Amino acid sequence: MPIQANVNSTIAFKAETTLGVPAGASGAQLLRRVSSSLATAKDAFASNEVRPDQQISDVRHGARSVRGTIEGELSTQTYDTLLEALLRGTWAAGVSAAPAQFATGVTIADGGVGQSTLTFAGAGNLLTLGFKIGDIVRGTGLTTPGNNATNVRIVALTGTVMTVTPRLAATAQQAAGWAIAVTGNKLVMGSALRSFTFEVNHPDIDICEQFLGCRIGGANINVPPNGMSTVAFDIMGLNGNVLTGASAPYFTAPTAAPNTGILSGLDGALRLGGVEQAVVTGLQINVTDNLSMTPVIGATISPDVFYGRSVVTGNVSAYLENETLINAFLNETEVDLVAVCESGSAANADFLTFNMQRVKLNSAQRTIGPDGGVIVQFAFQALLRSGGTGTAYDQSTLVIQRSN
């Protein structure tokens, strides 16, 4: 009798049109993973009757649900749909500026340590075009070739001046042939309702587990200083089934998982409290949408998986080099926190950016040991940053940008 091998099991998923109704059998997507604990759960309740023989006479099964996590290593394209469901927003293509808006041109100058200023002249306005602090942008057609196809991040912004890091080569005003564009797509937090059918296929034994009405209820993103960045998605759903024989698998010819490079913090960057950090030793970001299900009389399946408030918390650890971050905690000073995870060291490497422009540090814990440097653990909570059209900020607690 065969036994299913872990390495041969696959996970596929597809968005549902109606919550709890299986998505169409074609057009599913295979999912890269490290592990999965998705399973059908059932409540159980035992009789409270007190009997002379001092034993329990009955136990019953109650409401069904789907619970578990899917864990993987962060890579571009792989988790775009799940991240979109997590933030409940919709990916939107980045904006751009060109001579059509700034006919007089753009000038690049030294903006201080590790920074450059791009000054735009003409009738256009960077704020109304939709550029935001924290965006990663790339140039094309600039007179200095090294300034093109290079990831730089906006750290300050007005209607006509964009300050970026890392530094670009200074150039005189250029009137034609250039463009500066927000790379890839961006995602801000919203209120969309999305659900998925997940299928875990076990081909060695010809069965699959189908999970219906699944919503992404949270995620834990971990960015170590010397390792692969990881993500674990928390999932809650309505019901699960086991399919066998001709019914298994349910999804027909799912699309292969992307084969993009895995991201790491080693090749990225982190900005905390307005400073590009070189002393951060770790970062965790936790997002929860506070999903809930309430059993109903006469049915074993809940009518819905309900969203609660979206909460973004986490922990960042850093070597103690000065009093700035500790004072930010003591004085309840709000700071920014931007983490960039890249797939390599190339100037135009693929990336995911996690941008939080209003963060409060809620603790500053450290243990003084015998060796190494002093490391401080800062627990934090990200809050809604006011912004939107015509401002320098996105109106969102967390913004994710992807290079694809």
KOLVEXDREN-493888 format. One record per residue (C-alpha): residue in one letter; chain; x, y, z. Coordinates in steps of 0.02 Angstrom, whole numbers. Each point is the difference from the previous one (the first is absolute). Example, Ala and Ser with C-alpha at 12.3 -4.5 7.8 and 13.67 -1.06 7.14 Angstrom:
REM residues 2
{resn = a; chain = A; xx = 615; yy = -225; zz = 390}
{resn = s; chain = A; xx = 69; yy = 172; zz = -33}
REM end
This chain:
REM residues 404
{resn = m; chain = A; xx = 0; yy = 0; zz = 0}
{resn = p; chain = A; xx = 79; yy = 167; zz = -52}
{resn = i; chain = A; xx = 27; yy = 142; zz = 123}
{resn = q; chain = A; xx = -5; yy = 180; zz = -59}
{resn = a; chain = A; xx = 169; yy = 87; zz = -4}
{resn = n; chain = A; xx = 3; yy = 180; zz = 62}
{resn = v; chain = A; xx = 109; yy = 58; zz = -144}
{resn = n; chain = A; xx = -125; yy = -59; zz = -130}
{resn = s; chain = A; xx = -152; yy = 89; zz = 74}
{resn = t; chain = A; xx = -49; yy = 160; zz = -90}
{resn = i; chain = A; xx = -110; yy = 149; zz = 43}
{resn = a; chain = A; xx = -108; yy = 89; zz = -129}
{resn = f; chain = A; xx = -125; yy = 140; zz = 23}
{resn = k; chain = A; xx = -123; yy = 109; zz = -94}
{resn = a; chain = A; xx = -111; yy = 146; zz = 47}
{resn = e; chain = A; xx = -184; yy = -42; zz = 26}
{resn = t; chain = A; xx = -142; yy = 95; zz = -80}
{resn = t; chain = A; xx = -117; yy = -44; zz = 145}
{resn = l; chain = A; xx = 62; yy = -32; zz = 176}
{resn = g; chain = A; xx = 4; yy = -187; zz = 35}
{resn = v; chain = A; xx = -44; yy = -54; zz = -178}
{resn = p; chain = A; xx = 148; yy = -89; zz = -83}
{resn = a; chain = A; xx = 94; yy = 108; zz = -124}
{resn = g; chain = A; xx = -2; yy = -62; zz = -179}
{resn = a; chain = A; xx = 109; yy = -152; zz = -30}
{resn = s; chain = A; xx = 110; yy = 85; zz = -130}
{resn = g; chain = A; xx = 117; yy = 147; zz = 23}
{resn = a; chain = A; xx = 67; yy = -41; zz = 173}
{resn = q; chain = A; xx = 177; yy = 46; zz = 55}
{resn = l; chain = A; xx = 126; yy = -114; zz = 84}
{resn = l; chain = A; xx = 79; yy = 77; zz = 153}
{resn = r; chain = A; xx = 180; yy = -4; zz = 59}
{resn = r; chain = A; xx = 13; yy = -51; zz = 182}
{resn = v; chain = A; xx = 112; yy = -58; zz = 139}
{resn = s; chain = A; xx = -141; yy = -78; zz = 100}
{resn = s; chain = A; xx = -188; yy = 0; zz = 23}
{resn = s; chain = A; xx = -113; yy = -45; zz = 146}
{resn = l; chain = A; xx = -166; yy = 30; zz = -88}
{resn = a; chain = A; xx = -130; yy = -122; zz = 68}
{resn = t; chain = A; xx = -185; yy = -20; zz = 30}
{resn = a; chain = A; xx = -44; yy = 29; zz = 182}
{resn = k; chain = A; xx = -157; yy = -50; zz = 95}
{resn = d; chain = A; xx = -57; yy = 60; zz = 170}
{resn = a; chain = A; xx = -41; yy = -137; zz = 123}
{resn = f; chain = A; xx = -107; yy = 4; zz = 158}
{resn = a; chain = A; xx = -25; yy = -135; zz = 130}
{resn = s; chain = A; xx = -148; yy = -37; zz = 111}
{resn = n; chain = A; xx = 4; yy = 78; zz = 173}
{resn = e; chain = A; xx = -119; yy = -130; zz = 71}
{resn = v; chain = A; xx = 54; yy = -67; zz = 170}
{resn = r; chain = A; xx = -23; yy = -189; zz = 1}
{resn = p; chain = A; xx = 12; yy = -130; zz = 141}
{resn = d; chain = A; xx = 136; yy = -91; zz = -99}
{resn = q; chain = A; xx = 100; yy = 164; zz = -9}
{resn = q; chain = A; xx = 28; yy = -14; zz = -188}
{resn = i; chain = A; xx = -40; yy = 106; zz = -154}
{resn = s; chain = A; xx = -144; yy = -66; zz = -104}
{resn = d; chain = A; xx = 13; yy = 107; zz = -156}
{resn = v; chain = A; xx = 104; yy = 125; zz = -97}
{resn = r; chain = A; xx = -58; yy = 89; zz = -158}
{resn = h; chain = A; xx = 81; yy = 92; zz = -143}
{resn = g; chain = A; xx = -54; yy = 180; zz = -32}
{resn = a; chain = A; xx = 44; yy = 138; zz = -122}
{resn = r; chain = A; xx = 128; yy = -29; zz = -137}
{resn = s; chain = A; xx = 133; yy = 121; zz = -58}
{resn = v; chain = A; xx = 167; yy = 10; zz = -88}
{resn = r; chain = A; xx = 152; yy = 56; zz = 98}
{resn = g; chain = A; xx = 186; yy = 5; zz = -30}
{resn = t; chain = A; xx = 148; yy = 90; zz = -76}
{resn = i; chain = A; xx = 98; yy = -5; zz = -161}
{resn = e; chain = A; xx = 183; yy = 43; zz = 24}
{resn = g; chain = A; xx = 123; yy = 47; zz = -136}
{resn = e; chain = A; xx = 153; yy = 101; zz = -44}
{resn = l; chain = A; xx = -39; yy = 171; zz = -71}
{resn = s; chain = A; xx = 17; yy = 20; zz = -187}
{resn = t; chain = A; xx = -76; yy = 118; zz = -127}
{resn = q; chain = A; xx = -157; yy = -56; zz = -93}
{resn = t; chain = A; xx = -24; yy = -154; zz = 112}
{resn = y; chain = A; xx = -111; yy = 79; zz = 132}
{resn = d; chain = A; xx = -71; yy = 151; zz = -92}
{resn = t; chain = A; xx = -179; yy = -63; zz = 11}
{resn = l; chain = A; xx = 13; yy = -49; zz = 183}
{resn = l; chain = A; xx = 79; yy = 166; zz = 49}
{resn = e; chain = A; xx = -141; yy = 89; zz = -92}
{resn = a; chain = A; xx = -127; yy = -101; zz = 101}
{resn = l; chain = A; xx = 95; yy = 35; zz = 161}
{resn = l; chain = A; xx = -6; yy = 189; zz = -21}
{resn = r; chain = A; xx = -172; yy = -8; zz = -83}
{resn = g; chain = A; xx = 56; yy = 126; zz = -130}
{resn = t; chain = A; xx = 38; yy = -14; zz = -186}
{resn = w; chain = A; xx = 170; yy = 8; zz = -83}
{resn = a; chain = A; xx = 20; yy = 159; zz = -103}
{resn = a; chain = A; xx = 135; yy = 41; zz = -127}
{resn = g; chain = A; xx = 127; yy = 132; zz = 51}
{resn = v; chain = A; xx = -10; yy = 179; zz = -64}
{resn = s; chain = A; xx = 132; yy = 90; zz = -103}
{resn = a; chain = A; xx = 68; yy = 172; zz = -44}
{resn = a; chain = A; xx = 71; yy = 51; zz = -168}
{resn = p; chain = A; xx = 26; yy = 157; zz = -108}
{resn = a; chain = A; xx = -187; yy = -3; zz = -37}
{resn = q; chain = A; xx = -26; yy = 66; zz = 178}
{resn = f; chain = A; xx = 169; yy = 86; zz = 29}
{resn = a; chain = A; xx = 49; yy = 75; zz = -167}
{resn = t; chain = A; xx = 148; yy = 98; zz = 69}
{resn = g; chain = A; xx = 78; yy = -161; zz = 63}
{resn = v; chain = A; xx = 77; yy = -86; zz = 152}
{resn = t; chain = A; xx = 161; yy = 37; zz = 93}
{resn = i; chain = A; xx = 90; yy = -123; zz = 113}
{resn = a; chain = A; xx = 107; yy = 69; zz = 141}
{resn = d; chain = A; xx = 89; yy = -62; zz = 157}
{resn = g; chain = A; xx = -127; yy = -3; zz = 142}
{resn = g; chain = A; xx = 114; yy = -41; zz = 145}
{resn = v; chain = A; xx = 67; yy = -164; zz = 69}
{resn = g; chain = A; xx = -62; yy = -141; zz = -110}
{resn = q; chain = A; xx = -135; yy = 106; zz = -81}
{resn = s; chain = A; xx = -39; yy = 96; zz = -159}
{resn = t; chain = A; xx = -128; yy = 133; zz = -41}
{resn = l; chain = A; xx = -95; yy = -4; zz = -163}
{resn = t; chain = A; xx = -71; yy = 171; zz = -42}
{resn = f; chain = A; xx = -137; yy = 6; zz = -132}
{resn = a; chain = A; xx = -41; yy = 159; zz = -97}
{resn = g; chain = A; xx = -160; yy = 27; zz = -97}
{resn = a; chain = A; xx = -187; yy = 3; zz = 26}
{resn = g; chain = A; xx = -12; yy = -172; zz = 83}
{resn = n; chain = A; xx = -15; yy = -43; zz = 184}
{resn = l; chain = A; xx = 75; yy = -159; zz = 74}
{resn = l; chain = A; xx = -131; yy = -7; zz = 137}
{resn = t; chain = A; xx = -150; yy = 11; zz = -115}
{resn = l; chain = A; xx = 81; yy = -127; zz = -117}
{resn = g; chain = A; xx = -4; yy = -123; zz = 144}
{resn = f; chain = A; xx = 179; yy = -22; zz = 60}
{resn = k; chain = A; xx = 14; yy = -43; zz = 186}
{resn = i; chain = A; xx = 135; yy = -7; zz = 133}
{resn = g; chain = A; xx = 63; yy = -179; zz = 10}
{resn = d; chain = A; xx = -25; yy = -38; zz = -185}
{resn = i; chain = A; xx = 143; yy = -83; zz = -94}
{resn = v; chain = A; xx = 26; yy = 83; zz = -168}
{resn = r; chain = A; xx = 111; yy = -30; zz = -151}
{resn = g; chain = A; xx = 60; yy = 117; zz = -136}
{resn = t; chain = A; xx = 10; yy = -29; zz = -187}
{resn = g; chain = A; xx = 79; yy = 106; zz = -136}
{resn = l; chain = A; xx = 109; yy = 99; zz = 122}
{resn = t; chain = A; xx = 162; yy = 68; zz = -70}
{resn = t; chain = A; xx = 108; yy = -94; zz = 127}
{resn = p; chain = A; xx = -25; yy = -186; zz = -40}
{resn = g; chain = A; xx = 31; yy = -55; zz = 180}
{resn = n; chain = A; xx = -152; yy = 101; zz = 57}
{resn = n; chain = A; xx = -116; yy = -107; zz = -107}
{resn = a; chain = A; xx = -83; yy = -163; zz = 55}
{resn = t; chain = A; xx = 57; yy = 30; zz = 178}
{resn = n; chain = A; xx = -111; yy = -25; zz = 153}
{resn = v; chain = A; xx = -6; yy = 159; zz = 104}
{resn = r; chain = A; xx = -126; yy = 38; zz = 137}
{resn = i; chain = A; xx = -88; yy = 165; zz = 33}
{resn = v; chain = A; xx = 38; yy = 65; zz = 174}
{resn = a; chain = A; xx = -67; yy = 178; zz = -19}
{resn = l; chain = A; xx = -119; yy = 77; zz = -125}
{resn = t; chain = A; xx = -76; yy = 165; zz = -54}
{resn = g; chain = A; xx = -91; yy = 49; zz = -158}
{resn = t; chain = A; xx = 163; yy = 28; zz = -94}
{resn = v; chain = A; xx = 141; yy = -80; zz = 103}
{resn = m; chain = A; xx = 26; yy = -185; zz = 32}
{resn = t; chain = A; xx = 136; yy = -55; zz = 122}
{resn = v; chain = A; xx = 57; yy = -179; zz = -26}
{resn = t; chain = A; xx = 120; yy = -129; zz = 70}
{resn = p; chain = A; xx = 123; yy = -71; zz = -46}
{resn = r; chain = A; xx = 92; yy = 140; zz = -88}
{resn = l; chain = A; xx = -4; yy = 24; zz = -188}
{resn = a; chain = A; xx = 132; yy = 88; zz = -105}
{resn = a; chain = A; xx = -27; yy = 187; zz = -9}
{resn = t; chain = A; xx = -53; yy = 62; zz = -173}
{resn = a; chain = A; xx = -46; yy = 166; zz = -78}
{resn = q; chain = A; xx = -178; yy = 39; zz = -47}
{resn = q; chain = A; xx = -65; yy = -118; zz = -133}
{resn = a; chain = A; xx = -152; yy = 55; zz = -99}
{resn = a; chain = A; xx = -43; yy = -149; zz = -112}
{resn = g; chain = A; xx = 6; yy = -188; zz = -11}
{resn = w; chain = A; xx = -11; yy = -41; zz = 185}
{resn = a; chain = A; xx = -130; yy = -80; zz = 115}
{resn = i; chain = A; xx = -10; yy = -37; zz = 187}
{resn = a; chain = A; xx = -127; yy = -133; zz = 46}
{resn = v; chain = A; xx = -59; yy = -92; zz = 155}
{resn = t; chain = A; xx = 58; yy = -177; zz = -31}
{resn = g; chain = A; xx = -126; yy = -141; zz = -19}
{resn = n; chain = A; xx = -160; yy = 4; zz = 102}
{resn = k; chain = A; xx = -58; yy = 64; zz = 169}
{resn = l; chain = A; xx = -128; yy = -62; zz = 125}
{resn = v; chain = A; xx = -84; yy = 104; zz = 136}
{resn = m; chain = A; xx = -122; yy = -65; zz = 129}
{resn = g; chain = A; xx = -184; yy = -9; zz = -49}
{resn = s; chain = A; xx = -161; yy = -93; zz = 38}
{resn = a; chain = A; xx = -23; yy = -124; zz = -144}
{resn = l; chain = A; xx = -79; yy = -170; zz = 40}
{resn = r; chain = A; xx = 99; yy = -144; zz = -76}
{resn = s; chain = A; xx = -8; yy = -187; zz = 27}
{resn = f; chain = A; xx = 92; yy = -148; zz = -75}
{resn = t; chain = A; xx = -12; yy = -185; zz = -30}
{resn = f; chain = A; xx = 161; yy = -86; zz = 52}
{resn = e; chain = A; xx = 44; yy = -177; zz = -50}
{resn = v; chain = A; xx = 138; yy = -106; zz = 76}
{resn = n; chain = A; xx = 33; yy = -142; zz = -121}
{resn = h; chain = A; xx = 77; yy = -165; zz = 56}
{resn = p; chain = A; xx = 40; yy = -88; zz = -165}
{resn = d; chain = A; xx = 89; yy = -151; zz = 75}
{resn = i; chain = A; xx = -163; yy = -61; zz = 76}
{resn = d; chain = A; xx = -122; yy = 79; zz = -124}
{resn = i; chain = A; xx = -93; yy = 115; zz = 120}
{resn = c; chain = A; xx = -12; yy = 186; zz = 25}
{resn = e; chain = A; xx = -64; yy = 112; zz = 138}
{resn = q; chain = A; xx = -111; yy = 142; zz = -57}
{resn = f; chain = A; xx = -27; yy = 153; zz = 110}
{resn = l; chain = A; xx = -142; yy = 120; zz = -40}
{resn = g; chain = A; xx = -42; yy = 179; zz = 48}
{resn = c; chain = A; xx = 178; yy = 38; zz = 57}
{resn = r; chain = A; xx = 50; yy = 177; zz = 47}
{resn = i; chain = A; xx = 173; yy = 66; zz = 38}
{resn = g; chain = A; xx = -12; yy = 51; zz = 181}
{resn = g; chain = A; xx = 177; yy = 53; zz = 36}
{resn = a; chain = A; xx = 183; yy = -17; zz = -42}
{resn = n; chain = A; xx = 166; yy = -4; zz = 91}
{resn = i; chain = A; xx = 143; yy = 72; zz = -102}
{resn = n; chain = A; xx = 175; yy = -33; zz = 63}
{resn = v; chain = A; xx = 154; yy = 90; zz = -67}
{resn = p; chain = A; xx = 160; yy = -69; zz = 78}
{resn = p; chain = A; xx = 167; yy = 89; zz = -29}
{resn = n; chain = A; xx = 85; yy = -152; zz = -75}
{resn = g; chain = A; xx = -131; yy = -116; zz = -73}
{resn = m; chain = A; xx = -150; yy = -17; zz = -113}
{resn = s; chain = A; xx = -150; yy = 110; zz = 38}
{resn = t; chain = A; xx = -153; yy = -105; zz = 43}
{resn = v; chain = A; xx = -188; yy = 18; zz = 11}
{resn = a; chain = A; xx = -133; yy = -104; zz = 87}
{resn = f; chain = A; xx = -181; yy = 31; zz = -51}
{resn = d; chain = A; xx = -138; yy = -37; zz = 126}
{resn = i; chain = A; xx = -155; yy = -72; zz = -83}
{resn = m; chain = A; xx = -179; yy = -24; zz = 60}
{resn = g; chain = A; xx = -134; yy = -82; zz = -105}
{resn = l; chain = A; xx = -174; yy = -74; zz = 2}
{resn = n; chain = A; xx = 18; yy = -184; zz = -41}
{resn = g; chain = A; xx = 115; yy = -137; zz = -61}
{resn = n; chain = A; xx = -23; yy = -161; zz = -98}
{resn = v; chain = A; xx = 104; yy = -149; zz = -55}
{resn = l; chain = A; xx = -10; yy = -47; zz = -184}
{resn = t; chain = A; xx = 58; yy = -166; zz = -72}
{resn = g; chain = A; xx = 10; yy = -98; zz = -162}
{resn = a; chain = A; xx = -64; yy = 89; zz = -155}
{resn = s; chain = A; xx = -46; yy = 152; zz = 105}
{resn = a; chain = A; xx = 179; yy = 28; zz = 57}
{resn = p; chain = A; xx = 77; yy = 120; zz = -31}
{resn = y; chain = A; xx = -141; yy = 125; zz = -25}
{resn = f; chain = A; xx = 105; yy = 133; zz = -85}
{resn = t; chain = A; xx = 47; yy = -45; zz = -179}
{resn = a; chain = A; xx = 174; yy = 47; zz = -63}
{resn = p; chain = A; xx = 36; yy = 141; zz = 123}
{resn = t; chain = A; xx = 127; yy = 129; zz = -56}
{resn = a; chain = A; xx = 177; yy = -33; zz = 58}
{resn = a; chain = A; xx = 63; yy = 102; zz = 146}
{resn = p; chain = A; xx = 115; yy = 146; zz = -44}
{resn = n; chain = A; xx = 186; yy = -34; zz = 5}
{resn = t; chain = A; xx = 56; yy = 173; zz = 54}
{resn = g; chain = A; xx = 147; yy = 33; zz = 116}
{resn = i; chain = A; xx = -24; yy = -15; zz = 188}
{resn = l; chain = A; xx = 14; yy = 164; zz = 94}
{resn = s; chain = A; xx = 112; yy = 40; zz = 148}
{resn = g; chain = A; xx = 34; yy = 143; zz = 117}
{resn = l; chain = A; xx = 187; yy = -19; zz = -34}
{resn = d; chain = A; xx = -25; yy = 72; zz = -175}
{resn = g; chain = A; xx = -129; yy = 130; zz = 53}
{resn = a; chain = A; xx = -9; yy = 152; zz = 112}
{resn = l; chain = A; xx = -91; yy = 61; zz = 155}
{resn = r; chain = A; xx = -48; yy = 176; zz = 51}
{resn = l; chain = A; xx = -54; yy = 32; zz = 179}
{resn = g; chain = A; xx = -32; yy = 167; zz = 82}
{resn = g; chain = A; xx = 53; yy = 99; zz = -154}
{resn = v; chain = A; xx = 171; yy = -85; zz = -9}
{resn = e; chain = A; xx = 67; yy = -133; zz = -119}
{resn = q; chain = A; xx = 50; yy = -133; zz = 125}
{resn = a; chain = A; xx = 158; yy = -106; zz = 1}
{resn = v; chain = A; xx = -22; yy = -70; zz = 176}
{resn = v; chain = A; xx = -168; yy = -90; zz = -11}
{resn = t; chain = A; xx = 15; yy = -184; zz = 45}
{resn = g; chain = A; xx = -176; yy = -60; zz = -41}
{resn = l; chain = A; xx = -176; yy = 50; zz = -49}
{resn = q; chain = A; xx = -169; yy = -84; zz = 19}
{resn = i; chain = A; xx = -163; yy = 73; zz = -66}
{resn = n; chain = A; xx = -167; yy = -75; zz = 55}
{resn = v; chain = A; xx = -162; yy = 41; zz = -89}
{resn = t; chain = A; xx = -166; yy = -65; zz = 64}
{resn = d; chain = A; xx = -174; yy = 31; zz = -68}
{resn = n; chain = A; xx = -82; yy = -76; zz = 155}
{resn = l; chain = A; xx = -108; yy = -126; zz = -92}
{resn = s; chain = A; xx = -141; yy = -85; zz = 94}
{resn = m; chain = A; xx = -135; yy = -131; zz = -28}
{resn = t; chain = A; xx = -155; yy = -28; zz = 107}
{resn = p; chain = A; xx = -93; yy = -167; zz = -3}
{resn = v; chain = A; xx = -186; yy = 4; zz = -39}
{resn = i; chain = A; xx = -139; yy = -116; zz = 56}
{resn = g; chain = A; xx = -49; yy = -133; zz = -125}
{resn = a; chain = A; xx = 159; yy = 5; zz = -105}
{resn = t; chain = A; xx = 177; yy = -64; zz = 19}
{resn = i; chain = A; xx = 72; yy = 135; zz = -113}
{resn = s; chain = A; xx = 7; yy = 184; zz = 46}
{resn = p; chain = A; xx = -85; yy = 120; zz = -123}
{resn = d; chain = A; xx = 153; yy = 111; zz = -16}
{resn = v; chain = A; xx = 179; yy = 35; zz = 52}
{resn = f; chain = A; xx = -8; yy = 176; zz = 72}
{resn = y; chain = A; xx = 138; yy = 130; zz = -7}
{resn = g; chain = A; xx = 45; yy = 105; zz = 151}
{resn = r; chain = A; xx = 120; yy = 145; zz = 15}
{resn = s; chain = A; xx = 166; yy = -12; zz = -93}
{resn = v; chain = A; xx = 145; yy = 13; zz = 124}
{resn = v; chain = A; xx = 184; yy = 15; zz = -46}
{resn = t; chain = A; xx = 128; yy = -33; zz = 136}
{resn = g; chain = A; xx = 176; yy = -69; zz = 8}
{resn = n; chain = A; xx = 171; yy = 1; zz = 75}
{resn = v; chain = A; xx = 164; yy = 77; zz = -57}
{resn = s; chain = A; xx = 166; yy = -33; zz = 84}
{resn = a; chain = A; xx = 154; yy = 110; zz = -17}
{resn = y; chain = A; xx = 171; yy = 25; zz = 77}
{resn = l; chain = A; xx = 2; yy = 141; zz = 126}
{resn = e; chain = A; xx = 102; yy = 141; zz = -76}
{resn = n; chain = A; xx = -87; yy = 157; zz = 68}
{resn = e; chain = A; xx = -153; yy = 59; zz = 95}
{resn = t; chain = A; xx = -112; yy = 42; zz = -150}
{resn = l; chain = A; xx = -112; yy = -153; zz = -8}
{resn = i; chain = A; xx = -11; yy = -19; zz = 189}
{resn = n; chain = A; xx = -55; yy = 182; zz = 11}
{resn = a; chain = A; xx = -127; yy = -31; zz = -137}
{resn = f; chain = A; xx = -73; yy = -135; zz = 112}
{resn = l; chain = A; xx = 8; yy = 104; zz = 160}
{resn = n; chain = A; xx = -73; yy = 156; zz = -81}
{resn = e; chain = A; xx = -132; yy = -94; zz = -103}
{resn = t; chain = A; xx = 74; yy = 76; zz = -157}
{resn = e; chain = A; xx = -68; yy = -69; zz = -163}
{resn = v; chain = A; xx = 130; yy = -64; zz = -123}
{resn = d; chain = A; xx = 3; yy = -75; zz = -175}
{resn = l; chain = A; xx = 48; yy = -180; zz = -37}
{resn = v; chain = A; xx = 37; yy = -59; zz = -178}
{resn = a; chain = A; xx = 72; yy = -172; zz = -39}
{resn = v; chain = A; xx = 62; yy = -47; zz = -173}
{resn = c; chain = A; xx = 31; yy = -184; zz = -42}
{resn = e; chain = A; xx = 93; yy = -32; zz = -162}
{resn = s; chain = A; xx = 43; yy = -154; zz = -102}
{resn = g; chain = A; xx = 182; yy = 47; zz = -25}
{resn = s; chain = A; xx = 126; yy = 141; zz = 0}
{resn = a; chain = A; xx = -33; yy = 65; zz = -176}
{resn = a; chain = A; xx = -50; yy = 183; zz = -14}
{resn = n; chain = A; xx = -168; yy = -50; zz = -74}
{resn = a; chain = A; xx = -30; yy = -158; zz = 104}
{resn = d; chain = A; xx = -177; yy = -61; zz = 25}
{resn = f; chain = A; xx = -71; yy = 53; zz = 169}
{resn = l; chain = A; xx = -144; yy = 10; zz = 122}
{resn = t; chain = A; xx = -13; yy = 155; zz = 109}
{resn = f; chain = A; xx = -99; yy = 12; zz = 163}
{resn = n; chain = A; xx = -31; yy = 184; zz = 34}
{resn = m; chain = A; xx = -70; yy = 64; zz = 166}
{resn = q; chain = A; xx = 7; yy = 189; zz = 19}
{resn = r; chain = A; xx = -79; yy = 14; zz = 174}
{resn = v; chain = A; xx = 71; yy = -118; zz = 130}
{resn = k; chain = A; xx = 4; yy = 6; zz = 190}
{resn = l; chain = A; xx = 133; yy = -96; zz = 96}
{resn = n; chain = A; xx = -87; yy = -82; zz = 149}
{resn = s; chain = A; xx = 148; yy = -76; zz = 91}
{resn = a; chain = A; xx = 190; yy = 4; zz = 7}
{resn = q; chain = A; xx = 61; yy = -162; zz = 76}
{resn = r; chain = A; xx = 183; yy = -54; zz = 11}
{resn = t; chain = A; xx = 106; yy = -124; zz = 94}
{resn = i; chain = A; xx = 179; yy = 49; zz = 42}
{resn = g; chain = A; xx = 107; yy = -155; zz = -26}
{resn = p; chain = A; xx = 186; yy = -39; zz = 4}
{resn = d; chain = A; xx = 38; yy = 1; zz = -186}
{resn = g; chain = A; xx = -43; yy = 96; zz = -159}
{resn = g; chain = A; xx = -94; yy = 163; zz = -15}
{resn = v; chain = A; xx = -154; yy = 52; zz = 96}
{resn = i; chain = A; xx = -158; yy = -39; zz = -99}
{resn = v; chain = A; xx = -164; yy = 88; zz = 36}
{resn = q; chain = A; xx = -168; yy = -79; zz = -46}
{resn = f; chain = A; xx = -132; yy = 127; zz = -50}
{resn = a; chain = A; xx = -180; yy = -60; zz = -10}
{resn = f; chain = A; xx = -102; yy = 114; zz = -112}
{resn = q; chain = A; xx = -172; yy = 33; zz = -69}
{resn = a; chain = A; xx = -31; yy = 84; zz = -167}
{resn = l; chain = A; xx = -145; yy = 123; zz = -13}
{resn = l; chain = A; xx = -102; yy = 79; zz = -139}
{resn = r; chain = A; xx = 98; yy = 136; zz = -87}
{resn = s; chain = A; xx = -110; yy = 139; zz = -67}
{resn = g; chain = A; xx = 32; yy = 36; zz = -182}
{resn = g; chain = A; xx = -72; yy = -37; zz = -171}
{resn = t; chain = A; xx = -19; yy = 99; zz = -160}
{resn = g; chain = A; xx = 111; yy = 154; zz = -11}
{resn = t; chain = A; xx = 102; yy = -41; zz = 157}
{resn = a; chain = A; xx = 172; yy = -75; zz = 31}
{resn = y; chain = A; xx = -71; yy = -155; zz = 86}
{resn = d; chain = A; xx = -114; yy = -147; zz = -38}
{resn = q; chain = A; xx = -151; yy = -8; zz = 116}
{resn = s; chain = A; xx = 38; yy = -170; zz = 73}
{resn = t; chain = A; xx = 77; yy = -84; zz = 151}
{resn = l; chain = A; xx = 108; yy = -111; zz = -110}
{resn = v; chain = A; xx = 45; yy = 17; zz = -184}
{resn = i; chain = A; xx = 81; yy = -141; zz = -99}
{resn = q; chain = A; xx = 91; yy = 29; zz = -164}
{resn = r; chain = A; xx = 58; yy = -138; zz = -118}
{resn = s; chain = A; xx = 119; yy = 18; zz = -145}
{resn = n; chain = A; xx = -99; yy = -114; zz = -118}
REM end
